[in-house]
Amino acid sequence: CLEIARKRGYSFSEAEATSVAFEAVSRLGRILSEVDIVEVAADLGFPPTKKGKNYICKCPHCKSDTMVALIPSRGVYRCFVCGETGNAINFVKSVRRMGTDDAVNYLESKYINK
């Protein structure tokens, strides 16, 4: 991110760059630790079914029926048909067809800054 900003003509001191990077990492960490992937899947129209300690639902990528394992303890999902894996950010990106920044903003506004 900082390299892209510098290429576009923005200048940062090392302290500012470190602060910006720390804030971005901190923001992502907070989202990924506080957002429940099962709740995200349900809210996006992929109702999960409890299966042991995990959940299953339809894949947002290949649309295969009940072949995605939602693992709330790790905050990740995995499709056993197409191999798609990821976290809540990736799930939102796949369902809503948006970029990472938009997915992060969506999760933050919906689940963190209620």
Buried (B, 14 or more C-beta within 10 A) or exposed (E): EBEEEEEEEEEBEEEEBEEBEEEEEEEBEEBBEEBBBBBBBBBBEBEBEEEEEBBBBBBBBBEBEBBBBBBBEEBBBBBEEBEBEBBBBBBBBBBEEBEEEEBBBBBBEBBEEE
